[in-house]
Amino acid sequence: MELIEGVIRHYDWGSPTAIPELLGRPATGEPWAELWLGAHPAAPAKVGVRAEPLDRLIAADPVTALGSEVAARSGRLPFLLKVLAAASPLSLQAHPSARDAAAGFEREEAMGIPRDGPQRMFRDRSPKPELICALGDFEALCGFRDPQRTAALLDTLDGPGLDPLRRRIDGLPGPQMRDVLGWLLSLEQPAAAALAAAAADACAASRDDDEWSGLRAAVAELGTSHPGDAAVAVALLLNHVVLAPGEALFLDAGCLHAYLGGTAVELMAESDNVVRAGLTSKHVDPAVLIEIVDGAPSGAPVQHPEPVDGVVTYSTPAPEFSLRRLEVDGSLTVTAGPSVLLCTGGCVDANGLTMDRGAAAWVGADEPRVVIHGRGTVFCATVGNHR
């Protein structure tokens, strides 16, 4: 077990202050969007005083680092732990299933699209489920709402500009939400811009204080930051959530989502596959998105588990990862390796390593238990179905 130093990613939507505050470092004025704490070859964490890249450490002795089962299955760390700090919305997007990822990868290979090219969507053959756990209030859009509930939302919005969407939604069976999305994303630009403006203007004009207030405010803001983008109108179809600290969302393959703002711990499969629908200057491909998106309506699957003996476990079916939050007040022993630990509050001693706020550590499979003393909050990311 050794301390690690993560890698900062300076994307333009990032917060200039949240991650520096977590790490106890001065802000630079740049957007600090993500802190990567894993073995992703694009930005591997540095291990110990020798600053060895974590991916190289694992490759040198996969069985010791990962354990025989994980080493045989993938030969690499199958997850990536991040801190995500969004000052403005991320793109509206979805991630593929294993089948869709494999098919998309082979298709783009045959088309000769460079794997690092800006138009590449399937950079590997792997799915990319993810779990987001709020460190402060965290706002997101995720999954389709039942169309009858969306019709009720549209009834709170004035103006004929939304009538085309009302007609599409009225009396619609739930499974056809994919068709509504396809229609919205296939509109010619003048029609798309008109519908986006109608959605944003109607949401901005409403002064009702009801269950839809937060979503209307979000759509109005998206209309200002992304004028003319059909994805502004798509936001009206999606569940709007504001996670409180400690609450989480698991986003499986095909779940259409956008993170709107806040700071959170994010845990995902180590894949780079993403298909975007809008709210971005990056490449979007509505046709491919429609192929992979899950059109079934559902409620927002917010998790707010209670601690058991100081351990909060977040539910995920993903075999690549699992996440626990350790609320340490005294002493706590947990099964660990292969794991990444992140202290987000207080100060603890973990197997002899001092970890204060912002510190992270790598735990190899050869160190299966971690004894933690002190008082603080520590996230433990490890492989799926870990006990």
C-alpha positions, 0 to 999 in steps of 0.5 A: 500500500502506497500513497499516490498522486493523481493527474489533473484534467483541465477541461473547460467546464471544470471548477477553478476552486473545488479540486484545489480546495480538496487537495489543499493547493492554491487555485491557478485560475484554470478550470480543474475539471477532474482528478484521475486516480487510476491506471488509465494509460492516458493519465496514470497516477504516480505511486510513492516517492519514486513516482512510478506510473500505476499502469507500469507497476501493474504491468510489471506484476499483474498477479501481485497487483490485481490478484490472479482472478482479475489479472486473468480476466483483464490484465489491467485495473478495470476501473478508474476513480475520479473526482469530478468538479463541474462549474458548467454542464457536461455534454448530453451523452450515453455509453454503450453496452458490451455488445454495442461497444464491440460492434462500434469499435469494429465499425470505426476500425473498418472506417479507418477513424484514428483511435485518438481522433476527435470523431472517434466514439468507440475507442475500445471494445468495453462498456462504460458503466459509471457511478457518481457520488456527490461530495456536495450538492450535485445536479444531473439529468438522467434517464427518461421520465414517464411520458405522462409525467412529461406531459404534466410538465409541459402543461406548466409551460406557456407558448405555442412553440412547444406544441410540436413536442406536446403532440409527440408526447400526448398519449405516447406509450413509454417505450416510444421515448426513443422515437421522440428523441430521434425526432428531436435530434433529427430536426433541421437546424432552424426547427431545432433552434426554434424548439430549443428557444421555446423550451428555454424561454418558457422555462425562464418565464415560469415563476411557479414554485412547484416540483418542476422548478429546478428542471425549468431553471436548468433548461433556461440556463442550458438555453443561454449557454447552448442556444439553438441546440436541440438537446435543450429541448431533450432536457425536458424529457429527462429526470432532473436530480440534485444529489445531496452529499453522500447520495449516488446514481448508477448509470448503466449502458444506454442511460442518457445523462448530463452532469450539470454542476457540482463536485462528486466522486466518480467511479467507472469502468476504464473505457473511453467510449462515449456517444454525445447528443449535444450541449458540447462543441465536441463530435455528436452523432445522433444516429449512433446515439439512438442505436445505443440509448435506452428508451425505457422510462424510469425514475431517477435511481438515487441511492442514499444507503445508510452506514453499517458499522461505519461502512456505506456500500453503493449498489452496482451490478457492474463487474468492473467496480464497487464503491464504499464510503468509510466513515471512520471514528476510531478504528475500522478494518475493511477488505481492500486490494486491489483498491484505490482509497481517497480521503475526502475529510478528516485525517486517518492512518491506513496501514501506517500511511497518514491520509489527510483530506485529498490524499489517495493511496493504492492498495495491491491485491497482496494487501487484502485488508486495511486497518484504518484509525482516526476520524475521517471519510475515506472512499474505497474503490475496488473491483465488483462484487468485492467483500 
